[in-house]
Amino acid sequence: MELVFLWLGCAVAATWIGVAKGRSGLAWAMLGLLFGLFALIVVACLPRRIQGPAPETHVKCPDCKELVLREARVCKHCRCRLVPV
Ligand SMILES: [Zn+2]
């Protein structure tokens, strides 16, 4: 019986660590349920997922059409002055 709780604990921990590292919570919950401690070890060893430019965080510079941060006031590529949206 303790083994079942340990297995479920590994699944919960794998889910929690996976979400904290920017990965799919559902996928790591399933992997945790299937592989238990092994999934926990694998997700603990994975690097944090780096988020790429997204429409919520980046906009296109009107001058050079490169992606720049939404909060930026000056384009880092062409030094064009940007108006905050
Ligand atoms: Zn620019």
PDB file of the backbone (N, CA, C, O) and the ligand in Angstrom, with CONECT records:
HET     ZN  A 101       1
ATOM      1  N   MET A   1       0.828  -1.209   0.000  1.00  0.00           N
ATOM      2  CA  MET A   1       0.000   0.000   0.000  1.00  0.00           C
ATOM      3  C   MET A   1       0.860   1.257   0.000  1.00  0.00           C
ATOM      4  O   MET A   1       0.554   2.239  -0.676  1.00  0.00           O
ATOM      5  N   GLU A   2       1.951   1.206   0.777  1.00  0.00           N
ATOM      6  CA  GLU A   2       2.840   2.381   0.814  1.00  0.00           C
ATOM      7  C   GLU A   2       3.462   2.637  -0.550  1.00  0.00           C
ATOM      8  O   GLU A   2       3.743   3.775  -0.926  1.00  0.00           O
ATOM      9  N   LEU A   3       3.667   1.551  -1.276  1.00  0.00           N
ATOM     10  CA  LEU A   3       4.264   1.672  -2.609  1.00  0.00           C
ATOM     11  C   LEU A   3       3.354   2.468  -3.546  1.00  0.00           C
ATOM     12  O   LEU A   3       3.838   3.231  -4.381  1.00  0.00           O
ATOM     13  N   VAL A   4       2.037   2.291  -3.408  1.00  0.00           N
ATOM     14  CA  VAL A   4       1.081   3.035  -4.239  1.00  0.00           C
ATOM     15  C   VAL A   4       1.162   4.523  -3.927  1.00  0.00           C
ATOM     16  O   VAL A   4       1.155   5.353  -4.837  1.00  0.00           O
ATOM     17  N   PHE A   5       1.241   4.866  -2.631  1.00  0.00           N
ATOM     18  CA  PHE A   5       1.344   6.276  -2.244  1.00  0.00           C
ATOM     19  C   PHE A   5       2.667   6.868  -2.713  1.00  0.00           C
ATOM     20  O   PHE A   5       2.719   8.018  -3.149  1.00  0.00           O
ATOM     21  N   LEU A   6       3.731   6.085  -2.624  1.00  0.00           N
ATOM     22  CA  LEU A   6       5.035   6.541  -3.109  1.00  0.00           C
ATOM     23  C   LEU A   6       4.976   6.794  -4.620  1.00  0.00           C
ATOM     24  O   LEU A   6       5.522   7.779  -5.119  1.00  0.00           O
ATOM     25  N   TRP A   7       4.304   5.886  -5.337  1.00  0.00           N
ATOM     26  CA  TRP A   7       4.161   6.008  -6.798  1.00  0.00           C
ATOM     27  C   TRP A   7       3.372   7.274  -7.136  1.00  0.00           C
ATOM     28  O   TRP A   7       3.772   8.048  -8.006  1.00  0.00           O
ATOM     29  N   LEU A   8       2.239   7.480  -6.437  1.00  0.00           N
ATOM     30  CA  LEU A   8       1.423   8.673  -6.674  1.00  0.00           C
ATOM     31  C   LEU A   8       2.181   9.941  -6.283  1.00  0.00           C
ATOM     32  O   LEU A   8       2.056  10.971  -6.946  1.00  0.00           O
ATOM     33  N   GLY A   9       2.959   9.866  -5.220  1.00  0.00           N
ATOM     34  CA  GLY A   9       3.770  11.010  -4.806  1.00  0.00           C
ATOM     35  C   GLY A   9       4.793  11.373  -5.866  1.00  0.00           C
ATOM     36  O   GLY A   9       5.049  12.553  -6.111  1.00  0.00           O
ATOM     37  N   CYS A  10       5.382  10.360  -6.497  1.00  0.00           N
ATOM     38  CA  CYS A  10       6.324  10.606  -7.578  1.00  0.00           C
ATOM     39  C   CYS A  10       5.625  11.273  -8.753  1.00  0.00           C
ATOM     40  O   CYS A  10       6.189  12.168  -9.382  1.00  0.00           O
ATOM     41  N   ALA A  11       4.396  10.844  -9.056  1.00  0.00           N
ATOM     42  CA  ALA A  11       3.640  11.442 -10.156  1.00  0.00           C
ATOM     43  C   ALA A  11       3.320  12.904  -9.858  1.00  0.00           C
ATOM     44  O   ALA A  11       3.449  13.763 -10.730  1.00  0.00           O
ATOM     45  N   VAL A  12       2.903  13.181  -8.629  1.00  0.00           N
ATOM     46  CA  VAL A  12       2.579  14.561  -8.247  1.00  0.00           C
ATOM     47  C   VAL A  12       3.842  15.421  -8.295  1.00  0.00           C
ATOM     48  O   VAL A  12       3.811  16.548  -8.789  1.00  0.00           O
ATOM     49  N   ALA A  13       4.946  14.892  -7.784  1.00  0.00           N
ATOM     50  CA  ALA A  13       6.208  15.643  -7.785  1.00  0.00           C
ATOM     51  C   ALA A  13       6.699  15.876  -9.209  1.00  0.00           C
ATOM     52  O   ALA A  13       7.186  16.961  -9.525  1.00  0.00           O
ATOM     53  N   ALA A  14       6.574  14.859 -10.081  1.00  0.00           N
ATOM     54  CA  ALA A  14       6.997  15.022 -11.482  1.00  0.00           C
ATOM     55  C   ALA A  14       6.150  16.092 -12.159  1.00  0.00           C
ATOM     56  O   ALA A  14       6.673  16.895 -12.932  1.00  0.00           O
ATOM     57  N   THR A  15       4.843  16.112 -11.877  1.00  0.00           N
ATOM     58  CA  THR A  15       3.958  17.140 -12.442  1.00  0.00           C
ATOM     59  C   THR A  15       4.375  18.522 -11.972  1.00  0.00           C
ATOM     60  O   THR A  15       4.478  19.457 -12.766  1.00  0.00           O
ATOM     61  N   TRP A  16       4.613  18.640 -10.672  1.00  0.00           N
ATOM     62  CA  TRP A  16       4.959  19.933 -10.072  1.00  0.00           C
ATOM     63  C   TRP A  16       6.280  20.465 -10.636  1.00  0.00           C
ATOM     64  O   TRP A  16       6.384  21.640 -10.989  1.00  0.00           O
ATOM     65  N   ILE A  17       7.275  19.599 -10.717  1.00  0.00           N
ATOM     66  CA  ILE A  17       8.585  20.009 -11.235  1.00  0.00           C
ATOM     67  C   ILE A  17       8.477  20.341 -12.721  1.00  0.00           C
ATOM     68  O   ILE A  17       9.074  21.311 -13.189  1.00  0.00           O
ATOM     69  N   GLY A  18       7.706  19.523 -13.472  1.00  0.00           N
ATOM     70  CA  GLY A  18       7.528  19.774 -14.903  1.00  0.00           C
ATOM     71  C   GLY A  18       6.898  21.130 -15.167  1.00  0.00           C
ATOM     72  O   GLY A  18       7.354  21.867 -16.042  1.00  0.00           O
ATOM     73  N   VAL A  19       5.850  21.468 -14.416  1.00  0.00           N
ATOM     74  CA  VAL A  19       5.181  22.763 -14.589  1.00  0.00           C
ATOM     75  C   VAL A  19       6.130  23.892 -14.200  1.00  0.00           C
ATOM     76  O   VAL A  19       6.174  24.925 -14.868  1.00  0.00           O
ATOM     77  N   ALA A  20       6.891  23.699 -13.119  1.00  0.00           N
ATOM     78  CA  ALA A  20       7.836  24.726 -12.680  1.00  0.00           C
ATOM     79  C   ALA A  20       8.925  24.962 -13.725  1.00  0.00           C
ATOM     80  O   ALA A  20       9.497  26.050 -13.787  1.00  0.00           O
ATOM     81  N   LYS A  21       9.213  23.952 -14.544  1.00  0.00           N
ATOM     82  CA  LYS A  21      10.232  24.102 -15.581  1.00  0.00           C
ATOM     83  C   LYS A  21       9.634  24.476 -16.934  1.00  0.00           C
ATOM     84  O   LYS A  21      10.321  24.410 -17.954  1.00  0.00           O
ATOM     85  N   GLY A  22       8.347  24.872 -16.953  1.00  0.00           N
ATOM     86  CA  GLY A  22       7.722  25.362 -18.174  1.00  0.00           C
ATOM     87  C   GLY A  22       7.302  24.261 -19.127  1.00  0.00           C
ATOM     88  O   GLY A  22       7.205  24.491 -20.333  1.00  0.00           O
ATOM     89  N   ARG A  23       7.052  23.063 -18.606  1.00  0.00           N
ATOM     90  CA  ARG A  23       6.655  21.941 -19.461  1.00  0.00           C
ATOM     91  C   ARG A  23       5.199  21.569 -19.176  1.00  0.00           C
ATOM     92  O   ARG A  23       4.585  22.093 -18.246  1.00  0.00           O
ATOM     93  N   SER A  24       4.665  20.673 -19.976  1.00  0.00           N
ATOM     94  CA  SER A  24       3.258  20.306 -19.873  1.00  0.00           C
ATOM     95  C   SER A  24       2.980  19.540 -18.587  1.00  0.00           C
ATOM     96  O   SER A  24       3.582  18.496 -18.337  1.00  0.00           O
ATOM     97  N   GLY A  25       2.071  20.058 -17.776  1.00  0.00           N
ATOM     98  CA  GLY A  25       1.716  19.400 -16.524  1.00  0.00           C
ATOM     99  C   GLY A  25       1.015  18.076 -16.750  1.00  0.00           C
ATOM    100  O   GLY A  25       1.284  17.095 -16.057  1.00  0.00           O
ATOM    101  N   LEU A  26       0.107  18.049 -17.733  1.00  0.00           N
ATOM    102  CA  LEU A  26      -0.639  16.819 -18.022  1.00  0.00           C
ATOM    103  C   LEU A  26       0.298  15.710 -18.507  1.00  0.00           C
ATOM    104  O   LEU A  26       0.176  14.558 -18.090  1.00  0.00           O
ATOM    105  N   ALA A  27       1.221  16.064 -19.380  1.00  0.00           N
ATOM    106  CA  ALA A  27       2.158  15.067 -19.904  1.00  0.00           C
ATOM    107  C   ALA A  27       3.023  14.498 -18.781  1.00  0.00           C
ATOM    108  O   ALA A  27       3.252  13.289 -18.728  1.00  0.00           O
ATOM    109  N   TRP A  28       3.502  15.355 -17.889  1.00  0.00           N
ATOM    110  CA  TRP A  28       4.362  14.864 -16.807  1.00  0.00           C
ATOM    111  C   TRP A  28       3.561  14.118 -15.754  1.00  0.00           C
ATOM    112  O   TRP A  28       4.103  13.251 -15.068  1.00  0.00           O
ATOM    113  N   ALA A  29       2.266  14.443 -15.611  1.00  0.00           N
ATOM    114  CA  ALA A  29       1.420  13.663 -14.707  1.00  0.00           C
ATOM    115  C   ALA A  29       1.262  12.238 -15.242  1.00  0.00           C
ATOM    116  O   ALA A  29       1.348  11.267 -14.490  1.00  0.00           O
ATOM    117  N   MET A  30       1.028  12.130 -16.561  1.00  0.00           N
ATOM    118  CA  MET A  30       0.878  10.803 -17.169  1.00  0.00           C
ATOM    119  C   MET A  30       2.187  10.018 -17.091  1.00  0.00           C
ATOM    120  O   MET A  30       2.188   8.837 -16.745  1.00  0.00           O
ATOM    121  N   LEU A  31       3.295  10.675 -17.412  1.00  0.00           N
ATOM    122  CA  LEU A  31       4.593  10.001 -17.339  1.00  0.00           C
ATOM    123  C   LEU A  31       4.909   9.599 -15.903  1.00  0.00           C
ATOM    124  O   LEU A  31       5.481   8.536 -15.659  1.00  0.00           O
ATOM    125  N   GLY A  32       4.533  10.458 -14.952  1.00  0.00           N
ATOM    126  CA  GLY A  32       4.753  10.140 -13.542  1.00  0.00           C
ATOM    127  C   GLY A  32       3.941   8.934 -13.107  1.00  0.00           C
ATOM    128  O   GLY A  32       4.423   8.099 -12.342  1.00  0.00           O
ATOM    129  N   LEU A  33       2.699   8.840 -13.597  1.00  0.00           N
ATOM    130  CA  LEU A  33       1.857   7.687 -13.261  1.00  0.00           C
ATOM    131  C   LEU A  33       2.400   6.411 -13.907  1.00  0.00           C
ATOM    132  O   LEU A  33       2.335   5.332 -13.319  1.00  0.00           O
ATOM    133  N   LEU A  34       2.934   6.546 -15.117  1.00  0.00           N
ATOM    134  CA  LEU A  34       3.436   5.364 -15.829  1.00  0.00           C
ATOM    135  C   LEU A  34       4.777   4.890 -15.281  1.00  0.00           C
ATOM    136  O   LEU A  34       4.985   3.697 -15.059  1.00  0.00           O
ATOM    137  N   PHE A  35       5.680   5.838 -15.067  1.00  0.00           N
ATOM    138  CA  PHE A  35       7.056   5.448 -14.747  1.00  0.00           C
ATOM    139  C   PHE A  35       7.486   5.771 -13.320  1.00  0.00           C
ATOM    140  O   PHE A  35       8.589   5.402 -12.917  1.00  0.00           O
ATOM    141  N   GLY A  36       6.641   6.449 -12.547  1.00  0.00           N
ATOM    142  CA  GLY A  36       6.927   6.707 -11.143  1.00  0.00           C
ATOM    143  C   GLY A  36       8.240   7.429 -10.911  1.00  0.00           C
ATOM    144  O   GLY A  36       8.450   8.528 -11.423  1.00  0.00           O
ATOM    145  N   LEU A  37       9.113   6.821 -10.146  1.00  0.00           N
ATOM    146  CA  LEU A  37      10.376   7.440  -9.745  1.00  0.00           C
ATOM    147  C   LEU A  37      11.250   7.779 -10.946  1.00  0.00           C
ATOM    148  O   LEU A  37      11.993   8.760 -10.914  1.00  0.00           O
ATOM    149  N   PHE A  38      11.170   6.976 -12.005  1.00  0.00           N
ATOM    150  CA  PHE A  38      12.010   7.227 -13.183  1.00  0.00           C
ATOM    151  C   PHE A  38      11.609   8.543 -13.859  1.00  0.00           C
ATOM    152  O   PHE A  38      12.471   9.302 -14.303  1.00  0.00           O
ATOM    153  N   ALA A  39      10.309   8.810 -13.937  1.00  0.00           N
ATOM    154  CA  ALA A  39       9.847  10.073 -14.512  1.00  0.00           C
ATOM    155  C   ALA A  39      10.285  11.244 -13.642  1.00  0.00           C
ATOM    156  O   ALA A  39      10.633  12.309 -14.153  1.00  0.00           O
ATOM    157  N   LEU A  40      10.267  11.045 -12.338  1.00  0.00           N
ATOM    158  CA  LEU A  40      10.694  12.105 -11.412  1.00  0.00           C
ATOM    159  C   LEU A  40      12.169  12.423 -11.618  1.00  0.00           C
ATOM    160  O   LEU A  40      12.557  13.591 -11.625  1.00  0.00           O
ATOM    161  N   ILE A  41      12.984  11.402 -11.784  1.00  0.00           N
ATOM    162  CA  ILE A  41      14.419  11.605 -12.007  1.00  0.00           C
ATOM    163  C   ILE A  41      14.653  12.321 -13.336  1.00  0.00           C
ATOM    164  O   ILE A  41      15.465  13.242 -13.420  1.00  0.00           O
ATOM    165  N   VAL A  42      13.929  11.887 -14.377  1.00  0.00           N
ATOM    166  CA  VAL A  42      14.117  12.496 -15.706  1.00  0.00           C
ATOM    167  C   VAL A  42      13.703  13.962 -15.686  1.00  0.00           C
ATOM    168  O   VAL A  42      14.437  14.812 -16.192  1.00  0.00           O
ATOM    169  N   VAL A  43      12.534  14.278 -15.108  1.00  0.00           N
ATOM    170  CA  VAL A  43      12.075  15.672 -15.120  1.00  0.00           C
ATOM    171  C   VAL A  43      12.967  16.545 -14.249  1.00  0.00           C
ATOM    172  O   VAL A  43      13.126  17.734 -14.526  1.00  0.00           O
ATOM    173  N   ALA A  44      13.551  15.973 -13.201  1.00  0.00           N
ATOM    174  CA  ALA A  44      14.460  16.744 -12.350  1.00  0.00           C
ATOM    175  C   ALA A  44      15.751  17.074 -13.098  1.00  0.00           C
ATOM    176  O   ALA A  44      16.379  18.096 -12.821  1.00  0.00           O
ATOM    177  N   CYS A  45      16.151  16.226 -14.036  1.00  0.00           N
ATOM    178  CA  CYS A  45      17.393  16.447 -14.788  1.00  0.00           C
ATOM    179  C   CYS A  45      17.192  17.354 -16.002  1.00  0.00           C
ATOM    180  O   CYS A  45      18.164  17.889 -16.536  1.00  0.00           O
ATOM    181  N   LEU A  46      15.947  17.536 -16.446  1.00  0.00           N
ATOM    182  CA  LEU A  46      15.699  18.352 -17.634  1.00  0.00           C
ATOM    183  C   LEU A  46      15.991  19.820 -17.339  1.00  0.00           C
ATOM    184  O   LEU A  46      15.750  20.294 -16.229  1.00  0.00           O
ATOM    185  N   PRO A  47      16.511  20.540 -18.338  1.00  0.00           N
ATOM    186  CA  PRO A  47      16.717  21.974 -18.146  1.00  0.00           C
ATOM    187  C   PRO A  47      15.390  22.720 -18.230  1.00  0.00           C
ATOM    188  O   PRO A  47      14.408  22.214 -18.775  1.00  0.00           O
ATOM    189  N   ARG A  48      15.382  23.924 -17.684  1.00  0.00           N
ATOM    190  CA  ARG A  48      14.187  24.767 -17.757  1.00  0.00           C
ATOM    191  C   ARG A  48      13.937  25.131 -19.215  1.00  0.00           C
ATOM    192  O   ARG A  48      14.865  25.466 -19.951  1.00  0.00           O
ATOM    193  N   ARG A  49      12.668  25.062 -19.623  1.00  0.00           N
ATOM    194  CA  ARG A  49      12.317  25.385 -21.009  1.00  0.00           C
ATOM    195  C   ARG A  49      12.335  26.903 -21.175  1.00  0.00           C
ATOM    196  O   ARG A  49      11.697  27.642 -20.425  1.00  0.00           O
ATOM    197  N   ILE A  50      13.083  27.338 -22.177  1.00  0.00           N
ATOM    198  CA  ILE A  50      13.190  28.773 -22.436  1.00  0.00           C
ATOM    199  C   ILE A  50      12.052  29.171 -23.362  1.00  0.00           C
ATOM    200  O   ILE A  50      11.877  28.614 -24.445  1.00  0.00           O
ATOM    201  N   GLN A  51      11.286  30.149 -22.903  1.00  0.00           N
ATOM    202  CA  GLN A  51      10.154  30.624 -23.689  1.00  0.00           C
ATOM    203  C   GLN A  51      10.655  31.535 -24.793  1.00  0.00           C
ATOM    204  O   GLN A  51      11.431  32.455 -24.533  1.00  0.00           O
ATOM    205  N   GLY A  52      10.219  31.292 -26.024  1.00  0.00           N
ATOM    206  CA  GLY A  52      10.591  32.133 -27.150  1.00  0.00           C
ATOM    207  C   GLY A  52       9.720  33.362 -27.201  1.00  0.00           C
ATOM    208  O   GLY A  52       8.847  33.547 -26.353  1.00  0.00           O
ATOM    209  N   PRO A  53       9.950  34.206 -28.192  1.00  0.00           N
ATOM    210  CA  PRO A  53       9.114  35.392 -28.339  1.00  0.00           C
ATOM    211  C   PRO A  53       7.656  35.007 -28.560  1.00  0.00           C
ATOM    212  O   PRO A  53       7.356  34.148 -29.389  1.00  0.00           O
ATOM    213  N   ALA A  54       6.772  35.626 -27.838  1.00  0.00           N
ATOM    214  CA  ALA A  54       5.339  35.351 -27.956  1.00  0.00           C
ATOM    215  C   ALA A  54       4.615  36.679 -28.176  1.00  0.00           C
ATOM    216  O   ALA A  54       5.133  37.732 -27.803  1.00  0.00           O
ATOM    217  N   PRO A  55       3.428  36.643 -28.776  1.00  0.00           N
ATOM    218  CA  PRO A  55       2.682  37.895 -29.011  1.00  0.00           C
ATOM    219  C   PRO A  55       2.382  38.653 -27.720  1.00  0.00           C
ATOM    220  O   PRO A  55       2.187  39.868 -27.748  1.00  0.00           O
ATOM    221  N   GLU A  56       2.343  37.936 -26.578  1.00  0.00           N
ATOM    222  CA  GLU A  56       2.070  38.619 -25.307  1.00  0.00           C
ATOM    223  C   GLU A  56       3.274  39.413 -24.831  1.00  0.00           C
ATOM    224  O   GLU A  56       3.118  40.393 -24.102  1.00  0.00           O
ATOM    225  N   THR A  57       4.490  38.999 -25.237  1.00  0.00           N
ATOM    226  CA  THR A  57       5.702  39.629 -24.712  1.00  0.00           C
ATOM    227  C   THR A  57       6.453  40.458 -25.742  1.00  0.00           C
ATOM    228  O   THR A  57       7.222  41.346 -25.375  1.00  0.00           O
ATOM    229  N   HIS A  58       6.240  40.179 -27.046  1.00  0.00           N
ATOM    230  CA  HIS A  58       7.023  40.846 -28.081  1.00  0.00           C
ATOM    231  C   HIS A  58       6.123  41.492 -29.136  1.00  0.00           C
ATOM    232  O   HIS A  58       5.006  41.036 -29.381  1.00  0.00           O
ATOM    233  N   VAL A  59       6.628  42.553 -29.752  1.00  0.00           N
ATOM    234  CA  VAL A  59       5.962  43.197 -30.884  1.00  0.00           C
ATOM    235  C   VAL A  59       7.004  43.390 -31.987  1.00  0.00           C
ATOM    236  O   VAL A  59       8.208  43.331 -31.739  1.00  0.00           O
ATOM    237  N   LYS A  60       6.514  43.623 -33.215  1.00  0.00           N
ATOM    238  CA  LYS A  60       7.428  43.885 -34.325  1.00  0.00           C
ATOM    239  C   LYS A  60       7.752  45.367 -34.372  1.00  0.00           C
ATOM    240  O   LYS A  60       6.881  46.224 -34.228  1.00  0.00           O
ATOM    241  N   CYS A  61       9.009  45.635 -34.575  1.00  0.00           N
ATOM    242  CA  CYS A  61       9.440  47.025 -34.746  1.00  0.00           C
ATOM    243  C   CYS A  61       8.840  47.538 -36.053  1.00  0.00           C
ATOM    244  O   CYS A  61       8.940  46.851 -37.070  1.00  0.00           O
ATOM    245  N   PRO A  62       8.216  48.729 -36.064  1.00  0.00           N
ATOM    246  CA  PRO A  62       7.613  49.232 -37.299  1.00  0.00           C
ATOM    247  C   PRO A  62       8.658  49.592 -38.358  1.00  0.00           C
ATOM    248  O   PRO A  62       8.342  49.666 -39.545  1.00  0.00           O
ATOM    249  N   ASP A  63       9.880  49.812 -37.935  1.00  0.00           N
ATOM    250  CA  ASP A  63      10.929  50.220 -38.876  1.00  0.00           C
ATOM    251  C   ASP A  63      11.635  49.031 -39.510  1.00  0.00           C
ATOM    252  O   ASP A  63      11.682  48.920 -40.735  1.00  0.00           O
ATOM    253  N   CYS A  64      12.194  48.126 -38.676  1.00  0.00           N
ATOM    254  CA  CYS A  64      13.017  47.032 -39.196  1.00  0.00           C
ATOM    255  C   CYS A  64      12.298  45.687 -39.176  1.00  0.00           C
ATOM    256  O   CYS A  64      12.819  44.707 -39.708  1.00  0.00           O
ATOM    257  N   LYS A  65      11.112  45.623 -38.575  1.00  0.00           N
ATOM    258  CA  LYS A  65      10.281  44.404 -38.519  1.00  0.00           C
ATOM    259  C   LYS A  65      10.885  43.280 -37.675  1.00  0.00           C
ATOM    260  O   LYS A  65      10.469  42.127 -37.793  1.00  0.00           O
ATOM    261  N   GLU A  66      11.861  43.608 -36.825  1.00  0.00           N
ATOM    262  CA  GLU A  66      12.410  42.608 -35.898  1.00  0.00           C
ATOM    263  C   GLU A  66      11.548  42.587 -34.643  1.00  0.00           C
ATOM    264  O   GLU A  66      10.876  43.568 -34.326  1.00  0.00           O
ATOM    265  N   LEU A  67      11.570  41.445 -33.918  1.00  0.00           N
ATOM    266  CA  LEU A  67      10.804  41.340 -32.681  1.00  0.00           C
ATOM    267  C   LEU A  67      11.552  42.020 -31.549  1.00  0.00           C
ATOM    268  O   LEU A  67      12.746  41.792 -31.353  1.00  0.00           O
ATOM    269  N   VAL A  68      10.850  42.848 -30.814  1.00  0.00           N
ATOM    270  CA  VAL A  68      11.416  43.516 -29.644  1.00  0.00           C
ATOM    271  C   VAL A  68      10.419  43.373 -28.495  1.00  0.00           C
ATOM    272  O   VAL A  68       9.235  43.127 -28.722  1.00  0.00           O
ATOM    273  N   LEU A  69      10.899  43.525 -27.277  1.00  0.00           N
ATOM    274  CA  LEU A  69      10.034  43.422 -26.108  1.00  0.00           C
ATOM    275  C   LEU A  69       8.930  44.477 -26.166  1.00  0.00           C
ATOM    276  O   LEU A  69       9.140  45.599 -26.625  1.00  0.00           O
ATOM    277  N   ARG A  70       7.765  44.089 -25.695  1.00  0.00           N
ATOM    278  CA  ARG A  70       6.602  44.982 -25.734  1.00  0.00           C
ATOM    279  C   ARG A  70       6.850  46.261 -24.924  1.00  0.00           C
ATOM    280  O   ARG A  70       6.339  47.328 -25.265  1.00  0.00           O
ATOM    281  N   GLU A  71       7.642  46.143 -23.847  1.00  0.00           N
ATOM    282  CA  GLU A  71       7.900  47.295 -22.981  1.00  0.00           C
ATOM    283  C   GLU A  71       9.037  48.179 -23.483  1.00  0.00           C
ATOM    284  O   GLU A  71       9.282  49.248 -22.923  1.00  0.00           O
ATOM    285  N   ALA A  72       9.737  47.741 -24.536  1.00  0.00           N
ATOM    286  CA  ALA A  72      10.903  48.490 -25.015  1.00  0.00           C
ATOM    287  C   ALA A  72      10.486  49.850 -25.568  1.00  0.00           C
ATOM    288  O   ALA A  72       9.434  49.990 -26.191  1.00  0.00           O
ATOM    289  N   ARG A  73      11.335  50.847 -25.325  1.00  0.00           N
ATOM    290  CA  ARG A  73      11.075  52.190 -25.859  1.00  0.00           C
ATOM    291  C   ARG A  73      11.939  52.485 -27.078  1.00  0.00           C
ATOM    292  O   ARG A  73      11.632  53.361 -27.887  1.00  0.00           O
ATOM    293  N   VAL A  74      13.055  51.712 -27.188  1.00  0.00           N
ATOM    294  CA  VAL A  74      13.962  51.877 -28.329  1.00  0.00           C
ATOM    295  C   VAL A  74      14.233  50.486 -28.892  1.00  0.00           C
ATOM    296  O   VAL A  74      14.518  49.566 -28.126  1.00  0.00           O
ATOM    297  N   CYS A  75      14.152  50.310 -30.195  1.00  0.00           N
ATOM    298  CA  CYS A  75      14.425  49.031 -30.831  1.00  0.00           C
ATOM    299  C   CYS A  75      15.909  48.701 -30.667  1.00  0.00           C
ATOM    300  O   CYS A  75      16.773  49.535 -30.936  1.00  0.00           O
ATOM    301  N   LYS A  76      16.192  47.473 -30.221  1.00  0.00           N
ATOM    302  CA  LYS A  76      17.589  47.093 -30.006  1.00  0.00           C
ATOM    303  C   LYS A  76      18.303  46.796 -31.319  1.00  0.00           C
ATOM    304  O   LYS A  76      19.528  46.679 -31.338  1.00  0.00           O
ATOM    305  N   HIS A  77      17.566  46.673 -32.410  1.00  0.00           N
ATOM    306  CA  HIS A  77      18.173  46.336 -33.699  1.00  0.00           C
ATOM    307  C   HIS A  77      18.508  47.586 -34.514  1.00  0.00           C
ATOM    308  O   HIS A  77      19.595  47.687 -35.083  1.00  0.00           O
ATOM    309  N   CYS A  78      17.565  48.543 -34.570  1.00  0.00           N
ATOM    310  CA  CYS A  78      17.780  49.696 -35.451  1.00  0.00           C
ATOM    311  C   CYS A  78      17.774  51.027 -34.686  1.00  0.00           C
ATOM    312  O   CYS A  78      17.916  52.093 -35.285  1.00  0.00           O
ATOM    313  N   ARG A  79      17.607  50.957 -33.353  1.00  0.00           N
ATOM    314  CA  ARG A  79      17.572  52.161 -32.516  1.00  0.00           C
ATOM    315  C   ARG A  79      16.405  53.080 -32.832  1.00  0.00           C
ATOM    316  O   ARG A  79      16.436  54.259 -32.478  1.00  0.00           O
ATOM    317  N   CYS A  80      15.382  52.564 -33.488  1.00  0.00           N
ATOM    318  CA  CYS A  80      14.177  53.332 -33.770  1.00  0.00           C
ATOM    319  C   CYS A  80      13.437  53.568 -32.451  1.00  0.00           C
ATOM    320  O   CYS A  80      13.350  52.661 -31.623  1.00  0.00           O
ATOM    321  N   ARG A  81      12.914  54.755 -32.252  1.00  0.00           N
ATOM    322  CA  ARG A  81      12.155  55.062 -31.054  1.00  0.00           C
ATOM    323  C   ARG A  81      10.771  54.432 -31.180  1.00  0.00           C
ATOM    324  O   ARG A  81      10.085  54.627 -32.183  1.00  0.00           O
ATOM    325  N   LEU A  82      10.354  53.664 -30.145  1.00  0.00           N
ATOM    326  CA  LEU A  82       9.085  52.943 -30.181  1.00  0.00           C
ATOM    327  C   LEU A  82       8.082  53.619 -29.272  1.00  0.00           C
ATOM    328  O   LEU A  82       8.434  54.151 -28.219  1.00  0.00           O
ATOM    329  N   VAL A  83       6.832  53.593 -29.692  1.00  0.00           N
ATOM    330  CA  VAL A  83       5.754  54.151 -28.886  1.00  0.00           C
ATOM    331  C   VAL A  83       5.126  52.988 -28.130  1.00  0.00           C
ATOM    332  O   VAL A  83       4.702  52.025 -28.767  1.00  0.00           O
ATOM    333  N   PRO A  84       5.046  53.030 -26.786  1.00  0.00           N
ATOM    334  CA  PRO A  84       4.433  51.923 -26.040  1.00  0.00           C
ATOM    335  C   PRO A  84       2.995  51.687 -26.469  1.00  0.00           C
ATOM    336  O   PRO A  84       2.231  52.631 -26.665  1.00  0.00           O
ATOM    337  N   VAL A  85       2.624  50.379 -26.616  1.00  0.00           N
ATOM    338  CA  VAL A  85       1.270  50.029 -27.045  1.00  0.00           C
ATOM    339  C   VAL A  85       0.334  50.049 -25.853  1.00  0.00           C
ATOM    340  O   VAL A  85      -0.858  49.781 -26.000  1.00  0.00           O
TER     341      VAL A  85
HETATM  342 ZN    ZN A 101      13.874  48.148 -35.296  1.00  0.00          ZN2+
END
